[in-house]
Amino acid sequence: MDIPPQLQCLFSAEIEEDSESFVVDVPENEIQIGNIEAGETYRVALLPTESSPPRRDAGRQSNETQGPPVEEGETRRVEIEDIGEQGDGIARVERGYVIIVPEAELGERVAIEVHDVQSNVAFAEVTKRLPLDE
């Protein structure tokens, strides 16, 4: 497995159910040592352990054969995580799928409508600019 140089912390944790969502607790020492800060947003990767139970979706197709995780006409709320070479905003959704959003700024949260879907990328328009806490 390749470990990216941006990796800020690595720990083991159980996933707990909390009413309508699931929670992964970050150990206090990960925040105390200064690699991550409470209240910030981070990309989280979950890796199975050898003792992990079988996945509920084990019979589903692999990510490569599932197709894009978005559809034309779909609306979403996304965060612009990067800026492309031509100045367009880049958002990533399920499985790291990229959505190109022209006229969006780095770090901005926006509501978008997807208008063109390809196998590895989609294109969308901003329909509303959102406050960062929404």
PEGI-V461476 format. One record per helix or strand of 3 or more residues. SS is the DSSP state (a for helix, b for strand). FROM is the first residue (numbers start at 0). LEN is the number of residues. If there is no record, write none. Layout:
ss:SS from:FROM len:LEN
ss:SS from:FROM len:LEN
This chain:
ss:b from:14 len:4
ss:b from:20 len:4
ss:a from:27 len:5
ss:a from:62 len:4
ss:b from:74 len:5
ss:b from:88 len:4
ss:a from:93 len:3
ss:b from:97 len:4
ss:b from:108 len:9
ss:b from:120 len:10
